[in-house]
Amino acid sequence: MTEKQKHLLQLFREIDEICKKHNLRYVMAGGSLIGVVRNEGFIPWDDDVDIYMPKADWDKLVELAPKELPPHRAVQCVDTDRNYTNTFPRYASTDTCAIHRHQIIGKDKAGEIIDVLTLDPIPADDREYEKYRNHLMVYSDLINIAVVYGNRYEVPVTLYLKYLLSYLILGKDRTLKKLEKIMFSYKEEECDRYAMRWGGCPFMFDKDMMFPVKYGKFEGIDVMIPNKVSDYLIWHYGDEWSYIPPHGERESHDSVECRNMNYEEFRKEYMPGINTFKLRKDAVFRKIYYMATAKRSHRLVRKRQELMGEHIKEELEKQICESKVSLNELLEHRDFHKLDHIFKEYYQVQLSPDFIGREDFVHIYSFYHPCLIRVEDETFLAAMYTLFYTERVSKAYRMLRVREAEKELLPEQKQLLDDIILFREAACHYEFREMDRSEELIDRLLEKYPEHPSFLKFKVRFLTEQAKQDKKTAKAREFLEYCLGLFPKDGYFHKYEGDLLWIEGQCRDALEIYAEVRDNTNNGIVWLELEKFLQEYKLPAMQTCQSLVENGEAKEGVALAGLWEKLLPGDMEIMGYGSLARVMAALNETAVCRELEDLKGLIKEYKQDSSYSTESREARILYTAMVNGRERLGFSAKAAESYAEFLFTDKTEDLEKLETKVRKLCSDSKEDGEYCLILGEILLKEGLTNQAFSFFLKGRKTASEYVAQELDRIILQDLKEGSKRASAYAARGDAREFLDSWLGKYGTLEEIQDLINTINRQRNGSLN
């Protein structure tokens, strides 16, 4: 978990507790909901938390805020703070700095935030929604100067000018109240739908998609999630939402963050240099221009798209003509690799958000006004089947819907669309644990599409769950072998192969297969299920690993730990056991040193983790591995323990206690090199550089070969870095003061030269 995620989690805990205490409804949304379902926590790259909350519940939260909010917290919304620069509310910290684009010249609070996207009740009449949406665009354009909202929906510029004039004459408060009276006049009990109050895209939801809420896990917290999670995620992200996207497709948000001051202090630094009047004036004229020219701009974009579409159509027809096999023959032979190659350029353009849109800020106009490349019906159907069979079902669904809106679908096209809807219905039944109905629908689909990977995955899931109940694997194994014959490299099927082996008692073979799953599927649900299953067996496996090491079977321990490092990558406890095993199995001092350097890196990484504790199992095994490694290098037991303790100590008072302890050990040992090294490292961490180097230099006289090498490395590194700094000082002027301070700890120049010569002789001697 990143530092930002830790802070966001604390904010979320607070708002979650207030909501549960006062029976306020919310649901996790967007990427945060994917995190609940796919990770049971943050998506690793996520940098925000989104929740939806009905307007009535938000209004209650605003009322409760003065009594319930912790210090340095605020609820932000335009209803109560006309300086706020966004349409949807936020729960914010006021002692941090995270300034978003729309807040740069604002006066609102700009710390870390939880986005609370309000759900406004809307009647079933689409004309009411259109009225709500158009006024919300104007509302957004008056509040937020950073972007233009209304042009994307071709809101009449006259409507914006009407309220802009009111804003200038009657004032901001009275104007916004007029708009709020129009938008928020509907009663929830009289409406079947919600509109999400976001000027970017005010999405519509049926109320039963959101409520009553269900519960899921998010970083150990029981959180509210939508009633129909599957429907929501498919609608928002497509049927492939459970798959982890490639690195380049992972989305994050932009804000200016400053960790050493709050937003008010930061604004004081940059605001004097900004001409806010000019920026606001320019923003208003930009909005007027974009809204006034929106229709013309969209016509030009459409013309460009049509020209591009004609070019792509010609290229596609050329590809089809050059193919030695017809599209129908390729479909009959299920050669989707060849088909995908033929349609590659067509897909790149036709499926781009510029052509078919996306429900986001930039591409919402294209979503409602998609551009379809005019290809022959046979070609279009082949392209849709290729998407369908290569698990891009949501893309096929979107294209069929676009085609349907422009012209009546052919019977086979309509049947494909109906079958995709049936598949989604099966997923919804599965979510509600209506297994018989879900499996019945999947069986119907498999009769038509016996080689469709998504349907096969659903079926093998049903069969494996049944095998777990009755302990009979024959039926599931027969079906799985059929699946693996079609898709031998798909990790999803291999996961269930491992499950069947586990049921049959072949646990080690199952683990070997599980270890390859992550490399062969990016399905986050499979990863989560496998991780939760393996957690139950992790501790016994690690205990076995330690027993192997203690009984002199370190190589076997290394193999077992290595297997579990593949099974649960990133698990610090497993990596600790792996380090212990590798340290004990190392064949020579060089190999031990290499493992200990890696181990120091692991300790440093773990100390930055939000779950870090010196009392944890992870810390104990890392400590044990370091102690064993140091002992293998000739350290006494007490010296090895002291060094390991030093690596886990950071607080000043704890360092001082450890320093006292090691000073005594150093004195008792007559300044033995290993204790001089440890004491010097402690003093260095305390900022007592000269004292530290006095012990490093003393330690060289009595040090073992390994300790002497480590001391030499510290000294030579200091000399190298110091010489660079001395050069920098000399370039700017007199470097004598720095040289006196830096080199004083080594003595005279002659003593420094003697020290370097001694180190070089010893190094050359050890090489010989």
Summary of the structure (lengths in Angstrom):
residues: 768
radius of gyration: 32.6
end to end distance: 48.2
largest distance: 94.3
contacts: 2389
relative contact order: 0.04
helix: 68%
strand: 6%
